[in-house]
């Protein structure tokens, strides 16, 4: 399997060689005012139906593209066209490592941003210390459901956490207690009357992401004079 090039100005479904076999990815170009940023967005728990097509994941990616970033969504091992089997977060971290390495190899001009929803937030948090993104977004990070004690708290780069206050799957109080235990807490956005999947509040989620990343965007890419 060959290593694909990063699409220059279009969107594409690609297959990347990964540690457990093929990794299925969707790469989408910035929708306006392109910036030198590629944001990887990780999806929720595969065993509960999570895929890169999840509505929260696609809305988060849309918000980032509307902010000027290109986005990469991918299926963890065993999901969709990605080979392998669910690995309780261990192999999924390897999948993210492979995707991030590909982004950095094919887009060395761009900042790497990481984002994740639920289980995807857990995986991206676990890998953040190693990958050192320029920005991290955690949507409904599942504190209390997964072992957050082994996670090195993000530091040295902006970190945005968005949590629904009526989340029926991730206990909001567990998230808030975890954040309060950190020496360098993130910027926290609490969304009232909002459940885990942000039903009827996806537009609000989009706005929270766009507002949260605005101050951290690098300058626009200069147009090609040719």
N, C-alpha and C positions, 0 to 999 in steps of 0.2 A: 504494500500500500504506500503510495507516494504522499509526501507532505504537501498539502495545498498551499497556494499563495493566498495572501490576505486580499479580499476583493477591493479594488481600487475605489470605485464610486457607486457600487451597486450592492444589492442584497443577494445572498446565496446560501444554499444549504450545502454544507461541506462534511467530509468524513476525515477525521484525524486519527492516525495510529495512536493508540493509548496503551496503558499498562495491562489492560484486560482485553484488548482488541480494539475494534473500531469505536470511535466516539463521534456521535452525530451532533453537528453544530448548526446553528443559524446565525449568520453574520449579517448585520444590517447597518447601513451607512447613516451618518448624522442627517437629521431632517432639515436643519437650519444652521447657519453660521458655524461650519465645522471647526472643531477644536482638535488639537493633537491629544486625544483621549480615546482609549478603548476600555469600555466597561464590561466586565464579565458578570453575568447575572445567574445565580445558582437557584435551582428549583427545590420545592419542598419534598417531603418524604416519599420515596418511590413506593414503599409498601402500602401507602395510603393514597395512591393514585397520582402522586406528584410527578410532573413532567415539565419540560421547558415551555410547554404551551399553557401552563397554569395562568389564570387571568391576572393574578397579582404580579407574577413574573413578567408577563407581557406588558402590563401597564408600567411597571418600574422601568423596563427597557425603553418603552415609548417616551417616558418622561426624560430619560437620559439622552435619547436621540434628539428630542426637542430642545435639549440644553446644549447640543452640539457634539455629543460623543457618539462614536460608533459603538455598537453593542454586540456582544457574543453571548448567545444562550446555547446551552448544550445539555444533552441528556446524560445523567449519571449512568454508570454501568448497569446493564440489564433493563434499561428503559428505552422504548422506541427502537431506533436503529443502533443504539449503543450496545456493544457486546459485553458479556460478563454477567455477574450476579451481584445482587445487593450485598454490601459488605459492612454494614453497621457503622458507616462513617469513615472507616479506615481506607478502604479502596477508593471511596468517593473523594477523599483528600488527594489521593494520587491522581485521580481524573482531573481535578482542578489544577493540580501542579502541571500536568501535561498541557492543558489548555493555556495556562498562563505562560508557560515556556514558549508555546507556539506564537502567542500574541507578541511576546517580547522579541522573538526571532524575526517575525515577519513585519512588525511595526515598531522598530527600535526608536522611531521618532516620537512615539506617543507615550503619554502617561498610562499606567495600568491602574484602573479602578476596580474594586471588587464590590459586589452587592449580592445579597442572598435573602431569601424568604423562608422563614421557619427552619426546617432541616438545612436548607441552603445557607441560611444565616449561620448556623452552627458550623458547617463545613468551611465557609469563608472565614469565619472567626478563627477557627483552628489553624488555617493556613496563612492568616494575615501576618503573623510574626515572621514567618519564613519568606513570604512573597513581598512584604513591605510595599503595599499599594500606596498610591498618592492620596487615595480617599477610600473609605469603607462605609458601606450602607448596610445596616442590619434591620430587616423588617420582621417583627415578631420573633426575635431570637428565642429559641425554646429553652430558656433557663428553667431548671426544675425537671425537664424531661430528658435532657442529655447532660453528660458530665462536663460542666463548665469549669470545674476546678483545674482541669488540665490545660486550659486555654491561657496563654500569655496575654494579658490585657493590651489592647492596641495602644500605641503611643508613638508620637512623632509624626502623625498625619491626622487629618480631620476624620472624624467618625460620627456618623449620624445613625441614631436608632429611632425607629418609628414603631409605636406599640398601640394597638387598639385597647381601649379601657374595658371593653366588654368581650374580650377574647375568651372563647369557650374552650380552646385547646391549649394555649399557652397561658399560664397564670400570670396576669399582669403584675401582681404583687411580687411574684418571684423574680420577674425581670427588673422591677424597680429596686428590690433588695440587692440583687446582684450588682446593678449599676452603682448603688450607693456604697458598695464595698470596695469600689475601685479608686485608686489614687487619682487617676486621670479619667474622669467620667466623660461619656460622649455627649454630644448635643442630643437631647431627648425630646421627641415630639410625641405627646400623648394625644390620641385621637378619641374623643368621647363617643359613646354609643356606637362603637365599632367592633365587630367581631373579627375572628381570625382571618377570614377571607375578604374582608373589607367590602362585603355586599352593600351595594348602593352607595359606597363611599370611595370607589376606585378613583373618581375624579379628584377627590380630596387628597388621596394618596399621591396621585400624580403631582398635584400642587405642592405638597409637602416636600417631595423629592426635589422638584425644580427649585423651590425656594432654598432648600438646604444645601444644594450644591453650587448655587449661583456664585457665591463669593470665592469659590475654590477653582473656578474654571480658568484654564490658561488662555492666553490671547487666541483670537481666531487664526486659522491657517490662512496665510496670504494667498490670494488667487494666483494661479499659474499665468504669468504674463504671455505665454505662448497661446 
